[in-house]
Amino acid sequence: MKLLKIECAALTAFIICIFISTYNLDRNCDDIRKNILRLHVIAASDSENDQKLKLELRDELLCAGSEIFSGSKTKKEAEEKISKELAAVESICCRFLEGKGQYDGVTVSLEKCFFPTKKYDGFTLPAGYYDALRVVIGKGEGRNWWCVMFPALCLPASDKTYASFDGILTEESKKIITEEKYELRLWLVEKWQEIKKIYNN
């Protein structure tokens, strides 16, 4: 009985340590979430054609809108620049989709969206709410695609004027997204964020 109490106490202490560690890491991840702008493109449906169209629109948008999306030195500057050009971004999308025979429309907006943990080439972004340029094709009932709009990591290589996290994230934040030792802890952060999302909705 005494051994069982010791084991229960040890387990409780372990769970508390995990909770505190996850909570502290989640707070550190706020620096990442508040300084990064995402791009979120959502297909009309999961049909093969609509999924293909989503990727084609993505390519057209990043190419045709490169002047709008590149050159910003801060996230605030990027948001202000894009906000002024939302009508132009929507026009690019509509013109492309209509050229493909798709007339269900597209909705373009700057808003805060929930993103799961996402692993990219060389870094992993923690789950949570990020400001994002959101492009929804038709009813937006299909799988989505996302990338980093600021810094300009999803633009063609020649347009990546400020395509690094230097000067944007703290050194601690850069370690969190680039070092493998954080991957399991970021998974715990994702679960924590999902719980928070349920209670916030």
Buried (B, 14 or more C-beta within 10 A) or exposed (E): EEEEEEEEEEEEEEEEEEEEEBEEBBEBBEBBBEBBBBBBBBBBBEEEEBBEBBEEBBEBBBEBBBEBBBBBEBBEEBBEBBEEBBEBBBBBBBEBBEEEEBEEBBBBBBEEBBBEBBEEEEBBBBBBBBBBBBBBBBEBBBEBBBBBBBBBBBBEEEBBEBBEBEEBBEEEBBEBBEEEEBEEBBBBBBEBBEEBEEEEE
